[in-house]
Amino acid sequence: MKESDDAITVNKKYVEQLTNMGLTLGEARVYLAMIQIGPSRIGKIVEKSGVSQSKVYNVLDRLILKGLASYHIQDNIKHFQSLEPSRIQDYILKKEEEVRKQKEGITQIIKDLSKNIYATKRSTSEIFVGERSLRSAYVTLLGNAKKGNILRYFYPYSDTHENASPFYFRFYKYQKSKGIVERGIVTSDFKNSKHFNEIPKDVKLRYVDFPLPGTIDIFMDKLLIVDWKTITGILITSNEIAGIFVDYFDSIWKQAHK
């Protein structure tokens, strides 16, 4: 009786390990039963494993497909047996290879879906209040930037602005690190300001003789409108709206003075 109890205890431990490895509970119990009893008919496997006869055939078929069991025919009766335990390692290696291929497939799917994210993304709008919050808005605006992408903006002030100017000087390094192309449209009066001489030389500016609609940044599918008096920004994500402003900006850019 003691030997039987020990066998049950060992089985429970191995059953847990085999199920963690990917076998079903029935597969683990049948596999371990066959290891203990050797080549056997169905009845003996059912008795030892505790898996019902109505289910044991399906379980055995799955174990054979996994390379963990086989059978031979003796006196026109099938006798099933487990293959050597070293085959478990082969099974694990096969599963690892399947997982590797799944990861490669998922990686490709993510890449393919990411290409179309802007086409499927819903339009959204967010409000940012305060300088720290506005910095987050600009980081979001340029979050998907790649080298050579164009940042378009309108700057309506004719000189240094107490809130806007220091902010943009601090943020310039971040913009520069992205490798983006900056195009700004400002008023002609801006050329005569102290602030004009502080603008980095790689920032491309053009000038107009009429009022501009406000401080507006346009980048890819996003539009950021900032009220620097209250230090409040509205970030709009919309292909349609951003596209309209890109066309509007580019039409003015062509007419503006260099």
N, C-alpha and C positions, 0 to 999 in steps of 0.2 A: 504493500500500500504506500509505503514511504517513497519508493521509486516512482510510482505513478504520480504522486503529488509533486515531486521534484520536476518531472517531465512537464506537467501543466504549468508550473512556475516559469520554467525556462521558455516554454512556448509563448507565454504572455509577454515576456520581455522581448523575444524575437519578433513576435507579431507586431508590437509597437514600432520596433525599428524598421521592419519591412514596410509597414504602412507609411511611416515617415519618408521612406525612400520612394514611394509612389504606387505600391501595390494596394489593391483594395483589401478590406478585412478578410473577405472570403478567399482571395488569392493567397494571402499570407498564411492563413490557417491550412489551406489545402497543400501548399508548398511544404510547409513544415511537417505536416502529417506524412507526406510521401517520403520526406527525408528519414523519418523515424521508422516507417514500416517497409520501405523499399518498394519494388514493383508490385502493384496491387490492382485488384479489381475495384470497380466503383464502390461496391458495398463497404469494403474495408476503409476506403478513403472517407466515405460519408460518416462512418462510425467514429473514426479517429479525429476528423477535422471538425465535426459538428455542423458542416454545411449540408443543407438538404439535398436530396437526390435530384429534385427538380431544378436546382441551380448549379450543381457541381459540374455538369457537362460544359456549361458556358464558362465556368471558372477555369476548367482544364484547358479549354480552347484558347483562352486568353493567355494562360501561362505558357502554352506551346508557342503562340505567336511572339511572346516576349523572350523566348529562348531559354525558359526555365524548366520546361517539362517536355516529355516525349512519351510515346507509347509503342508497344509491339503487340501483335496478335498471336495468341496462343490458344489452340483448340477453339478457334473462331470467336474468341473473347478478347476484348481489349484489356491490356494490362498497362496501367499508367505508372510513370516514375518521374521523380525529380531529377534534373540534371545536376552535375556537381556544383557545390556552392560557389566555386570560382566564377560560374556564369553570372552571378549577381553583379560582379564588377563589370562584366561586358554590358549588362543591362544598364548600369549606371552611366557608363561611358556613352552608350547610345542615347540615353536621355539628355546627357550634357550636350551632345552634338545637336539634338533637336532643339534644346533651349538656345544654343548659340545661333542656330538658323532663325529661330523666332525673334531673337534680339535684333539680328541683322534686318529682318523683315520689318519689325516695328520701327527701327531707325529710319529706314527708307520711307515708310508710311508717314512718319512725323515730318521728314523733309518735304515730301510731296504736299502734305496738307499745309505746311507752313508757307509754301509759295502762294497759296490761295487764301491766306488768313485775312488779307485786307479786302478781298472780294466778298467774303462771307461774314465779316465782322459787322455787328450791329452798330449803328450810329450811337454815340454817347456824348454827354457833356458833363464836365466837372468844374467846380468852383474852388479856387485856391486863394486863401487870404493870408497875407503876411509874407515877408521876404523869404523865410525858410520854406514856407509852403510853395511859393512861386519857384524856388529852385527845384523842388520836386516836380513841378509842372514842366519846367524846361528839360529836366532829365527824362521825363516821360515823353516829351515831344521828340527828343533826339534818341530815344532808347534803341531804335532799330536802324540807326544811321550806319551807312557804309561809306567808305572813302569815295569821294566824287559826287555824293548826293548834294542837292542844292537846298540851302536854307534861304528862303525869301523873307524879307521883312520890310515893313514901313516904320520909319522913325519920324514922328511929326514935329519934334521939338527943334527950335532954331539954335539952341545952345545946350550947355550942360544942364542936366536935370538932377536935382538933389537926390532923388531916389533911383531913377533909371540908370544914370551914367555909372555910378559906382558898382551897381549890380552887374551891368554888362561887362565892365572891365574885369571883374572877378570871374565871371562866367566864360570869358573868352578862351581861357586855357582849356576848359572842358570841351568847348566847341572845336578848338584846334586839334585836340587829341583824337577827335572823331574823323579828321581828314575831310570834313565837308567843305563845300564851296559856299561862301557867304555873299549874297547879293542884297544890298539895301537901297531903298529909295528914300531920299530925304528932301527937304525943301532947299531951294537955292541959298537962302539966308544961312543955312548951316555951314556953308563953305567959309563964311566970315567969322565963325565962332572959335573960341579957344578950344572947345571940345573937338572940333574938326582935326586939329593938329595932333590930337592924342589917339586918333583912330589907327589901328594897325594897318600897315600898307597892303596886306594881303586881303583886306576886306574891300570888296568891290562896291562902290557907291555910284549912284546916278541921281540927278537933281531935277526937280520940277518947280514950276513957278505958281503952283496952286496948293491949297491946303490938302493934307493927307487924312485919310479916314481915322487914323489912330495908331497906337502901337500894336502892330499885328505881325505875328510870325506864322509862316506857312511852311510845313514840312511833311512831305509824303501825304498821308491821309488825315493830317491833323492841322488844326488852326488854333493859335493861342492869341487871345485878345487880352491886353493888360491895361488896367487903369492905374497909372503910377501915383496918382494923387491919394488913392485909398489903398494902394498896393494890393490890388485884387485882380486875379486872372480867371478867365473862362477858357478851358481847354475843350475843344470840340473835335471829336473823332468822327469823320464822315468823308467818304470818298467824293460824294457829290459836292458838298460845301467846299472842301479843300480844293477840289478841281476847279470850281468856279473862281475862287480867289487866285489860284495859280494863273489861270487865263487872264484875269484882271491885272495881276501884277505884271505878267509878261507883256501885255499890251502897253502898259505905262512904261516899262523898262525900255521898250523899243523907241519910244518917243522922248524919253528923258535925256537930259544933257549928261555927257560923260565928264 
